[in-house]
Amino acid sequence: MSERYQNQSELSRRTVVAAGAATALAATAVGGATSARAATGSATKAAAGLKVGAGKAAFTPAASLLPLDNFTAVHDDLNVRVLLVESGSRRIALAVLDLTSISAEAIALMRTAITAASGVTAANIMVTVTHCFSAPHVQASSSSAGAAAYVQNIVAATKSAVADAVKNLQDAEVGYGTGRSDVNVNRNVSTADGYWLGVNEQLPSDKGVYVARFNDLDGNPIAVLTNYNVQSCVMQDSLMADGTLPITADLAGAAVAHVETQYPGAVGFWLVGACGDQFPAYRSKRYTIDKDKGWTYGVDLHDAGFALLTAQGERLGNEIVRVAQGISKYESGKKVAVRLVTDDITTTQVTGPQASAPMKTVTFTPTGTAQVPIWVFQVGKGVFAGVEPELSTTTANAIRENSSFSSTFVMSMFEGGAKNMPDKWNFDHVTYEAVDGFYIQGTAEKAATRIGRIIKSLN
């Protein structure tokens, strides 16, 4: 029962979903009083409180589909995880996949499957990825038989996961907590030819581990959501001793698998944060910088790299569980506000040189107007803000610092992802993030400001 509000000075495209009279308050705050009253009339008919269900299923390519996108073996499964959150007569769905990115075709098919199984309308379905670099890219079904089969794997797994989520939907409570884990590191390194990729412990890196725990009313976990700033790329490009390139859910998958082992029956969700300037501290195939600031990419640990993956995944997983165990304040029932606001900002899209080597100057060519979608999802005292592009640490920090919610999750890679959205520092220093992006300077700051306004309207 989403209402759409138009206010050109504030929000150009908005969908608000709410439980009870909270809908009216949120909508009135952004200038839609008349529409809000209509929404309230329907929303207040619902008597049910917070309900949550979760499910997961594997979509790993079968051996018969390999090689696929240069991957020739499977180390561990790729999964799709689906979370359903219901309040009153409304449901919202979140689907998270162990992928680098995902095509619009696959997303559309997933939405159709989720709607058919759960009744959630397309506008209330959020799809995102873990930004895992050790999974085949999702190509158009028309490109090859293997690509078509891969898409069908994803759709079939989505149907299974959402069916489990519907089956498990139940009265729930939600609580939030924050921890810290030193697994990520800033990847912007100064070389003789300009900034490039590596390990730089002097530049910003938010070590925060942001956790949301959904329980049944007996206190048993249904789902544990984690937001952390890092690319899931420990095994990126790393070949095994036998020459195979293995598929793996990588760092995100290892961390979430640890959580699910500790909470049997619960589903863990990885919500990738500001990953545009963050690497795992230890990678199997890595960049090295010498004393003269010369860079090299290619030092490969091969099979031994999985020890780095296991150790860092367990380290993150342990902290997620520690935080989840320490949450003592929960919300439940009809007073838990559940809202989804979608919006966008208008900016200029640009093209530049291919990001294949460091450079000290760069020229961008404007190519036209672009819309950058924004999602803000509230559940009680927590809020989840997401965008398509990879954000930088300072952008995520600015959103959190200006948020009035005690728990604020900031996420990249919604709707399959859209390259990088660099902040001013990255543009000024001509980093990989800047060269690899395709938005004009100032877009990140504009997005952060808009997200801040949306969050403020939810209070």
N, C-alpha and C positions, 0 to 999 in steps of 0.2 A: 504494500500500500504506500509506495514511495510517491511523494509529491515532488514536482519539479518547479523550482523557483528561478525567476530571471531578475537579476539586479546587476546592471552593467557596471556600476561603480564598484561592486564588491565581487560577486561570484557569477561567472559567465555560464557555468553548467553545474547544476547541483541536484543530487538526489539525497533526501534525508529519510532515514529509517529509524524509528524510535519505538520505545515501549511506553505505552500509557501517555499521560499528559506531558511527559518529557518531550515528545515530538513538538508540541505547540511551543514550548519554551525555546527550544533550539531554533525552530523556524522563525519565530518572532524576532529573535536576536539578530537575524540576518535580513530582516525586512519583508517577511512573507506572512503577515498577520492573518489576512483573509484566508489564504490557502491553508495556513496552519490550523485554523479553527475547523476547516473541513476535514483535515487529517485527523485531528483529535477526536472528532465525532466517531470515526471508525475505530481508531486505535484503542479507545477506552472501553470498547465492547469486550476486549480480550481480558481474561482473568488470570491466565497462566503466567508464571514467573520464568526465570532464566532456565533454559534447557540447553544441553550440549551433547553432541555425539561426535565420534571420531572414527575414522577407518583408514587403512592403508593397504596398498597392493603393489606388487612388483610389475614393472614393464620392461625389464632387462631384455635386450635383443637375444633371440635364440641363436645358438651356434650356427644354424643354417643361414642366418642373415649376415654373418661376419665374413669378410671384413666390411665394416660400415663406418664411414667417415674416418678411415684409417685405423680404427680400433679392431683388433684381431683376437682378443681374448676377454674373459670376464673374471674379475677378481671378487666382486661382491655386487649385490643387486642394486638396481635403481628403483626407487619407489615413488608413487604419488600418494600423498596424504591429504585427506579431506576433513575439514572441521565444519560442523554445523552449529550455529549459535541461534537460538530461538528465544524470542521474548514476545509474549502476547500472541498475536496471529501471524507474526512475521518470522521468517528465517533468513539468515545470511550464511553464505558458504565461503570458505577459504580453501583453495587447493594449492598445495606446494609440491613441486616436482624436483627430483634430483637431476637437474639439467643446467647447462650453461645458459641457454635461452630456449624459447619455444615459439613456433610459428603461429601466425594468426589463424591458419586453417585448423591446427590442432586445438587451439584454445576454443574456437567456435564449436568444434565437435565435443570437446569436454563440457562446455556450457550446456549444450543440448542434452548430454547424458546426465549431468547433475540436475538439471531442471526436471527431466523425465522421472528421475528416481526420488527427488526430494521436494519438488514443487517450488524450489527457489527460482525466482525470475533471473534472467540473464544479468540485469542491472545490479543484482545483489550477490553476484558471484565474483569473487576476487581470485585471480590466478597469478601465481608467482613461482619463481624458481630459486634454487639454492645457489646458483651461479657456480656450479660444479664443472670444472674444466676437463674432467676425465670421463665424460659421457658424450656419445655422438650427438652432433647437432641435429635438430629436427628439420629435415628438408621437406619440400612440397611432395605430396603423394605422387604427383605426376612425374617427378624427376627420376624415379626408379622403383622397381618392385620392392627392393629392400626398404626404401624410404616409406613406401606405402604401408608395408607390414609394420614398420616401427611406429607409425602414427596409429595404426589400429591397435597395437600393443598398449599404447598410452590411453586410448579411448576405453579399451576393455578393462584396463586396470582402474581407470577412473570410475567406471560403472561398479566395479567390485568394491572400491573404497567408499564410494558414496552410499552404496547399499548397506555396508556395515555401519556407517555413520548414522543412517536413518534408523537402523535396527537398534543401535545403542543409544539413541537420543533419550535423555532422561533429565530429571530435575538436577540442577547443578549449582555449585558455588564457584566463585573466582577470587583468586588472591594474587598479589604481585610482590616481586622481590628483585633485588639487585645485588650482584656480586662483582668479582673482578678476576680476570684471567689473562696472564701475560703470554698469549699465543700469537697475537698479531703484531705487526711492525709496519711502520711507514715505508713504502717502497720507492720513494723519490730519492735518488742518489745523484749527487753532482759528479759528472764525469768531465774529461777534458773537452768534450764536444757538446756539453749541455747536460741537462738533467735526463736520467734514464732510470731503468728498473733495477732494484737491488734491495738492500736492507739498510735503513737509516734510522737509528734509534734516537736521534736528536730531534726529529720532526714529530708532529702530533700523531698520537695513536690512542684512541679511547679504548681502554681495557675493560670497559663495563660489560657485564653479562646481565642482560635484562630478561627476566623470566615471568611468565604468566602460567599459573597452575589452575586447571579446571578439575574439580572433584565432583563425585556424586555426593549426596547429602550424608553419607556415612564417612566421608573424608577420603575415599579411595580415588586416586588420580584417573581421570578420563583422558586428559591431554595436557602436555607440558610444552609451552611455546618459548622459544629462545631467540633473542635478537642480539647479534654480535657483528662487529665490523671486521670482516675479513673475506677475501676471495677463497673459495674452496678449491685450492690448486696445489696441494702438496705434491701430487703425482703428475702434474701437467707435463706432457711431452716426454715423460720418463719411460724409456724402453727397458724391458726385462732382459736378462742375460741371454734368453733364447730368441730375442728379437721381437717379441710380441709387445703390442701396446694394449694394456689392459683397461677395461671399463671398471670404474669404481665410483661410489658415491662420495669418495674423498673425505675431506675434513668434516664437512657438515654431516655426512652420513655416519662417520665414525662417532662423532659426538652424540648425535641423536640415538644411534644404536645403543650406546652406553646407557643413556637415559631410559630407553625402553627395556633394557635388561634389568635395571633397578626397579622399574615399575611394570611388572608383567600385566599385559592387557591394556595398558595406556599407550597412546600414540604421541610420539615426539615430533615437534615441528621446528624446522630451522628457518628463521626469517632473516635473510641476509641484510646487513646494515649498510653503512657507508663503506663500500668496498672499492671505490675508485682509486684510493691511494693506500690500500692495506693488503699486504701479503701475509701468509703464515710465516712465522719466524724461521722455520726450517722447511726447505723444499728438496725433493729428490733430485730434480734438475734445476740448477740455480745459476744466478748471475754472480759474477765475481768482479771486484774492482781492485786494481793494483795501486801501488804507491804513487804512480804518475797519473792516476785517475783514468786509466784505460779499462774498458769493460769487456767481459767475455761471458757468453752464454753457452753452456754445454757441459759443465761438470755434472755428471750423472751418477747417482748411487745405484741405479737400476733396482733390482729386487730389494736391496737393503732399504730403499726409500719407504717401504711400507712400515718399517719400524718407526720412522718419523711420524708417519700418518697415525699409527696406532697410539703412540705416546701423546701426541698433541690432541688427538680426538678424545682420549681418555682424560687428559688434563682438563679440557673444556667440559666434557661430560660430568666429571666429578664436581666441578664448580656449579654446573647447572643443577645437579641433584642436591648439593649442599644448600643452594639458595632455595630450591623448591621445598626442601625439608624444613627450612627455617621460616617459611611463610606462616604467620599466625593469625592474620586478619583476612577474613573472607566476606564476600557479599553474596547474597542469594535472594531469590524471590522476585516479586514484582517491582521492587524499588531499584533493581539493577538496570540502569539505562543502557540500551543497546541502539546505537545509531551508526549509519553509514552515510558519509557525505562524499560525493564525487564532484570534482571540479576540474578546471584546467587553466593554464596560463598561456598567453600568446607570446611568442618570441620569434626570433629570426634564426633560421637554420643556415649553417655554413658548411663549406667543405674546405679541407686543407690537404697537405701532403700525407701520404701513407705513413703511419707511425712505425717505421721499420728501423730507425736509428735515431740517436739523440741529435738535437739541433738547437742552436742558440736563438734563432729568430724563426718566425713562422708567419705566413700570410694566409688569412682565411678569406674565402669568397662567399658572400651571402648568396643563398640559393632560393630564398623565399620565406614565407611565414610558416611557422610550425606551432602546433598545439601540444602542450605537455600535460597529460592527464595527472590528476592527483586523487588519491584515496585516503580518507581519514575514517577510521573505524573505532568506535568507542564501545567498550564493555565495562560498565561501572566506573571505577576510578582509574582505569587504564585506557590509553589511546594509542592507536597504531596508525602511523602516517606513512604512506608509500608512494613512490613515483616509479616511472619506467627506467630512467637512466641510473647509472652508478653515481652515487653522491660521494663527496669528499668528507673527511672527518669534521672539518670546521663547519660545514653546512649542517651536518647532523647535530653537532654540538650546539649550534645557534638555535635550531628547532627545539631541542630539549631545554635549553636555558630559558627560552621564552614561553615554554609550556606551563600552564597552570595545573596540569595533571601530575599527580605524584609518581605515576609510571608512564613514560612516553617511549614508545618503540618507533624507531625511524628506519625505514626499509627501502632498499633499491630493488630493481628487477621485477616490478609488477608488469603484467601483460606481456611477458616474454623478454623484457629488457630493451634498452635503447642506447647502447654505448655509454659514454661518460658525460657528466654534467659538472665541469670543473668550476671551482671557486676562483676568486681573484688571485690568490697566491699561486695557484697552478698556472693560470694564464700568464702572470707576470714572470714566472720562472720557466715557462715553455716545457712543462713536464709531459710525460707520455699521456697522462690523463687529459691534458689540454689538447695535444695534437690529435688524440684519438676520439675526441668529442665532436659533436656537430651542432652545438648551440652557441650563439653569440655570448660574449662575456657579459656577466650580470644576470644570466638566466637562473643560476643556482640561488643567488640572493633573492631574486624575485619569487622563486618557488618557495623558499623558506619563509618569506614574508606572508605569502598567501596561505601556506599551511598554518602559520601562526594565527592568522585571522580566523581560519576555520576552527581550529582548536579552541580559540577564545569563545567562539559562538556556541560551543557545546556546554559551557559552564552554566 
